[in-house]
């Protein structure tokens, strides 16, 4: 029997809040570092040695996770419970990984949803192979070389971050050919202008992505690129023949027989959780090949399975989520920095920022009642070592403590490297990562010159793996998706709707309709020259 | 006579902390919006109507600014005072704009520094014109088409953000030809690998940027691209003939007669303040032409002049800075979101993140004494409308308030736009911006369904201008540089050093030397496979 209660009504909340943080500054040691390591999917592991939790706090986190029935709720979600209470919907993104956990069947809308998603997956395989082999060509007979996704929010950030992340993979990863992937998201016409400028439209395929088929930005950008194609003067260029759509089967985009193909998602896949659905699948399969996308799905699925473990000491995602609760609700930290030591992951923090802040930036519980505690933190980040020469100054010596989540790999993704001063670039990258964790945790006192003094006690965790290959990328993605889900369960909120985006949409329409007498809108519209 | 005192020792600190915030939710109106607008350089203005300050609070902010002698300190900095106390250095980035304020002369190291910077500027003009005209060619006789900056931190973020920001300018902006600009920053070998892959090395020019000439990442990347050039097998390709350096005249990079050219900066230009020095000037002049860079300098200079005004109601930068103090030290907000409604500014938040967090993320005052109040906040941001479909959920409905700084333009930068549903994309962009400001400030109650309720009272400001041209870009850059400087004066900290980056560097060297018996480093190095 599953119970839903607010965090402040649990037995363990007050217990947790009273726990004094473990002193990482003086008590971090090699034994702790080696022992505080949890294996996850593939070669991935989560290390929490530099987090301010001791065995006693971990016991309380386990008790709280049990009391809030995190694993039971995860299983309920997997089996088709309507976990998206605000919109009264199922939550099925884990079912888009190409296989169901434990072969679970989920019926909805008169179909088995696993079968439904797998059918779309097969459509993606067939279509992407035809485009990549040159069987499907542009309307003037040219092979497709560039794929442009037009979408915003979840239809952009996740797919884009994953596409960029695999930039340097090669035959060892099942990728023997690459098409160029680009993205148009912003309603700002300068976005589309920059992306299509100098482009060979005849060898370009556009992917329109909008679940509802009504997203203002996406439709405006579709019309804008159609106009560019029509104005190009190229004989025989038919815009519709350069377009596929990813949408729900009830959307206006679903019914255009003129376009090349339509791939379906549904209301049970939130935008920010849709990277493993056709929203990410079409562009990833076109760009790198279907096998690469399949490997991402395999990694995500393997990680979903790891997340079923109820022992917090054997479940890295659960540990990560629960430590986050301790940091947020007991220690009061309002933010977390996500710091990948991999240039290929340079847009992953932006995706995790959406994933986390849009899911858990909520002030009401899953029943719509205002909660009495803090929920999701602000998420930000940039790749290391870049950040070390930028905002790390504040992380080391600022007046506030910012918890950090490091991500690192033992090997580079590409094949280029070089020795310089006795070490390779990849080794330097890793040495910096290791150095930062210890510097943040242990600090260094300098009584003579406080300006050179590092207080330490800056908590961080480390998610690491052998190499950023497609499987590992999928596992990292699922780790963060499931972390956010677990934290939502602890806070008793609905991590799957986003009512907070609505008011802005309503008011923007009002401005476009002449402000309808709203004097504030009028005054700002005047300033902006509308 | 200038006095330096900690914020908590000022008369106005307690006064300010006691002030009840102005209620923007119920008191925002058209009159306030029109009146709370301060003209800055060119067409730019700063609007603070949706900030929780009334005339009484502004009076206190003025009194505090006067008490902390912000304008006097700015003038002292301009006239060569050693404001970088930690490193005992002058702070002269405003002098790199191509002209001195009020013709001020600053002597240091036996030269007049304005003349020194202007000489380098003239060198940039001559060199960039020769490269762009084809007079200077690559070592195999090909014209230079691609320029790659190798630098990290301040040698990367600012120049990169500015380069990207001007992507769509054209002849109306004095730009008749564009070279392609790219950037290598991260020591991760995958960064260089991705940038140089598929590149025509014969028509590429590299700019090495490191003030000290010893930056680990930059030297590793230099060697890495040299190796690629040597391994390319191209007859007659001489790597050194494809390289210029930007460095100080005492650095190891300054003394290589084999390379094409060297441009000098000095110790009085902090990395994060160096975008208008040769650090940004060489790549911007090569990419867009010297006249474009000169227009950026003109905009920055005009804004520097605006910032001299002592009346807070006539000085947008001062108002912005002081409202930030109220938000941080009276209301306790630990972060600020920077939200440009312009896709071309997509990397500007990353630059401002460094600028602000590295400058003011300090725990000691300018004399090295620990301070008793909060200093610089966490800065993050992404372009709108993208963010609206991402993290804005938390900004609207999260449990914490995040102050916001909007940036917008009346006209698009590029020439592409389209009508869709009765409005252009640019108008939609602006309508969204206007809508968000009002939605955040005023909210919307929904007693029946708190999940659809927006609490409002989310403060924001708006920096806006006619169009993102080079002059305006320079003005925006200087606005934020000067804002950070003013806030540093209020907090009595040194915004111009960065001791917080040192410990990580020391420990990274230790790891590369085998950890020297540090068991924590050893254990993490083991996990990372070092």
Interface residues (C-beta under 8 A of the other chain):
Chain A: X28 X29 X30 X33 X34 X37 X45 X47 X49 X86 X152 X153 X154 X156 X157 X167 X168 X185 X186 X187 X188 X189 X190 X191 X192 X193 X194 X196 X197 X216 X217 X219 X220 X221 X223 X224 X227 X228 X271 X272 X334 X335 X341 X342 X343 X344 X350 X353 X354 X357 X358 X360 X361 X362 X363 X364 X368 X369 X370 X371 X373 X374 X375 X376 X378 X379 X380 X382 X383 X384 X385 X386 X388 X389 X390 X391 X392 X393 X394 X395 X396 X397 X398 X399 X400 X402 X408 X410 X411 X412 X413 X414 X415 X416 X417 X418 X420 X421 X422 X423 X424 X425 X426 X427 X428 X429 X430 X431 X432 X433 X434 X435 X436 X437 X438 X439 X441 X442 X443 X444 X449 X450 X451 X452 X453 X454 X455 X462 X464 X466 X494 X497 X498 X499 X500 X501 X502 X503 X504 X505 X506 X507 X508 X510 X511 X512 X518 X519 X520 X521 X522 X523 X524 X525 X526 X527 X528 X529 X530
Chain B: X28 X29 X30 X33 X34 X37 X45 X47 X49 X86 X152 X153 X154 X156 X157 X167 X168 X185 X186 X187 X188 X189 X190 X191 X192 X193 X194 X196 X197 X216 X217 X219 X220 X221 X223 X224 X227 X228 X271 X272 X334 X335 X341 X342 X343 X344 X350 X353 X354 X357 X358 X360 X361 X362 X363 X364 X368 X369 X370 X371 X373 X374 X375 X376 X378 X379 X380 X382 X383 X384 X385 X386 X388 X389 X390 X391 X392 X393 X394 X395 X396 X397 X398 X399 X400 X402 X408 X410 X411 X412 X413 X414 X415 X416 X417 X418 X420 X421 X422 X423 X424 X425 X426 X427 X428 X429 X430 X431 X432 X433 X434 X435 X436 X437 X438 X439 X441 X442 X443 X444 X449 X450 X451 X452 X453 X454 X455 X462 X464 X466 X494 X497 X498 X499 X500 X501 X502 X503 X504 X505 X506 X507 X508 X510 X511 X512 X518 X519 X520 X521 X522 X523 X524 X525 X526 X527 X528 X529 X530
